């Protein structure tokens, strides 16, 4: 059921745009309307009444975001990007940190964790067995339910559709199915990769969140997030991301988002149109 797009629903859409940066596109309106219908039905109140309630309550807006936010993802979602991480970006960062032995990576919209664990797997593949460099992977999302799933690190075959059998055997433990049907059931990320990742709930439109993280990260992945933001939120987000990178650090966005990254600190990396690098400050 989709509710009629009334004045009350439009007011709720405006509140979501202000608090979470959502661009109110036709597809987003459908998702919000469907979520409103479900929530109002569970509460046994008219949809307009629920819209007024949600627009005036940050906690209820967050509950609505849990219902309406886009969350589809899987391991190594953009294979060419992860190939570039493996071949160019992570080796360069490991070389740059050969003395301090620590990398900090950030998956900004981690959803149910596939992207974050993919980063951990690629780091493990690239790092030399003799290297002392450690990695910290910071992973954030606005949805508590997604983060709960991410912390469990247990996935079904659709999430592993871009993972070949060799990688699956190396980095996952089979957690179900039968010997006659080994691809049934679910797979759990091995502990060595899980312990690299720290999950935290965050609304990236909240300015308080960004305090204290300037110049902190060597690599930030912000993929398939900017596309869902309105223009002002995109510009604010890119500015904050640029400040959160170390000089020489990398920002990776989805291929369709590269044209949205306009910032004097970020320079497009030659050879891969969806990677940017923070330029040194002018002194």
N, C-alpha and C positions, 0 to 999 in steps of 0.2 A: 504493500500500500504506500502511495506517495501523497503527501498532503498538498493542498492547494497553496500556491506561493502568495500568501497574504502579507499584509503590512507587518504583522507580528513575526512571520518567518523571515522577511527581509531585514528586520531589526536584529534578529538573531544572527543572520549571515554577516551583517556589519560588525557585530560584536566578535564573531569568530575571526573576521579579517583583521580587526584591531588587535586581538590578543594573540593570535597564532599566525598571522601573515597570510592567511588563505586568500587566493584570488577566487572571486566568486564567478566561476565559469558555469556554463550550462551543466556540465557533468558533475561539478561540485555541488550545485544546487540540488541535483537529483540525489546525490549521496546524503546531503544534509536532510532533505525532505524525507527520505526513506528512514533515516535514523530517528528523526523527530516522530514519525508515525509509530515506530517500534517503541520508543521510550514513552510516548503519551499513552499508548495502548497498555503497557505494563503498569503505568501509574493510574490508569482508568480516569484520565482527564482529557479535555479537548486539546487538540494540537496547538491552537493559539495560546491556550493557557500555559501549556508546557513551554512554548517559545518565550513567553514573557518571563517565566521562571528561570529558564536556562540563561537568557541574556543578562539577567541580574545576578547570576551566581557563578563564580569562577569554578567552583567544584562541579557544578552541573554541566558547565561548558566542557570541562575536561572529560566528564563521563560521556558527553556527546561525541567528543573527539575520538574516544575509544571505539565508538560505534561507526563513525563515518570516515576516519582517516584511511588513506591508501596504505596497504601494507604488504603487497605481493613482492616477494624477492626469492632468490635462491643463490647457492654457492657459485662464485665466479660468474656473476651475472653478465658482465661484459668481458668475455675472454681476451680480447685484444688489449684491453686496459690492464688486466692482470698479467698478461705476457709482458707488457711494457714495465710494469712494476717489478717483475721478476728479472728482466734483462737489463734495465737501465736505472730506474729510480732507487730501488733498495740497495743495489750494489754501490751507487754513488753516495747514498746516505751512510752506509756502513763504512765506506772509506773516509767520509768526512768526520765520522765519530770514532775513528780508530784509537783515539787517545782517551776520550771520556767514557766510551763503552756503553752508551745508553741512547736508545731511540724512543721517541714518544710519537705515537700515531693516534689519530682520532677518526672514528666513524661517526659522523654527526647525526645521521638518521638511520640507526642500526636495525630498526624493526625487530625481527625475531632472531637476529644475531648472525645470519649467514655471511653477511659482508665482513663483520668483525673477525669471525673465525677464518674466513678466507684470507684475510690479511695475516693472521697468525701462521697459517699454513705456508703462505708464500715466504714470509720471513724465515721460517724453519728450513724451507728449501734452499734459500739463497745463502744463509749464514754458513760460514765455514765451521766444521767441527772444532777447529782450534780457536775460533773467535771467542772473545770474552764479552762481546757486546750483547746487552740485554735489551728487550723491547717491552714497552708498556703500551697497551692498546686501550684507549679510552673510548667507550661506546655509549652514545646517548640516544634517547628517543623520548617522545612526549607521552607515549602510551604505556601504562603500567602492565597491562596484559601482555603486550609484545615483549617487554623486558623480562617478565616472568618466564615466558617461553624461551627467550634467549639464554637465560641463566640455566635452564635445564639442559640446553645443548643437545636436544634429541630431535631428529628430523626423519621425515619419510622420504621415499624415493623422489617425488617431484622436486624437493629442495636440492637433491643431489644430481639432478639431470645433466649438469655440466661437469660432473666429477667422474673421471674414468675409474676403471676397476682398480688400477694400481694405487691411485690416490685414496680411494675409498678403503682399501685394505690397510694402507699406512696410517691414515689419520682418523679413522672411524671404527667404533666397535659395534658389531651387530647386536641389536637389542630386541630381536623378535623374529618371527617367521619360522620356517621349518627347513630341515636339510633338503627337502624336495623343492622348496620354493624360497631360496635364500634371499631373494630381492623383496620379499614381503616384510612386514614389520617396520621397525625404525632403527636408525643408526645414531649413536652418540659420539660426539667429538671427543677425542682422547684427552686425558687430563693434562698432558703436557701443553696442549694448545689452549685448553679452557683457562688454565691459570695465567695466561698472558693477558686476558681481557678483563676489564673492570667496567661494569654497567652502571649507568646512573640515569634517572629520569630528569629531563630538562626540557623546558620550553625555550627554544632558541630566540624567541622574540622578547624574552625577559632580560632587560639590561643588567639586572643583578647577577645573572648567571655568568656574564662575561668578565666580571671583575676578577683580576688575579690570574688570567690565562694569556695575557699578552706575551708574544715571543716564546710560547711554550712548546709548540709542536713542530716536528720535522716533516710530517705528512698529514694532510687532512683530506678525507674523502667526504665530499658533500654531493652525493649523486642522487638524482631523481627527487630532489627536494625543491630546488629553485623554480622548477617548472610549475609548482603548485602555489607559488607565492605571487602576490601582487607586486607591482613595480617598485614601490617604496620599500617593501620588505626585502626584495631582492638586493637592492642597492645597500641597504643597511647590513644585510647578512654578508655580502661580499666584502664590505669594508671591515666588519668585525673578524671575518675569517682571515683577511690579509694581515691584520694586526696580531692574530693568534699564532702565526707562523714565525719560526726562526728565519733570519735572513738565509736565503738559499733553500728554504723548505718548499715543499710541493703541495699544490692543491689539485685534487682530481675531482672533476664533475662528470655528469653523464654527457655523452656525445651531443645530445640535443640541447644541452645547457651552456655550451661553450660561449655562444654569442651573448649570454647574459652576464658574463664576467667582464666587467669594465672597471678597472682599478689601476691607478698609477703604480702601485707596489707590485702588481702581478703581471708577469710577462709570459706570453704563450710559449710553451716548450716546443722547439722544432722537432718534428718527427712524430708527434702525437697531439692532435688538435683538442684534446680534452684535459691536458695537463698544463698547469701554470706554475711558475716559480716566483717566489718572493725575491725581488731585486734588492741588492744592498742599499742601505740608506745613504743619501747624499750627505757628506760631512763637510 
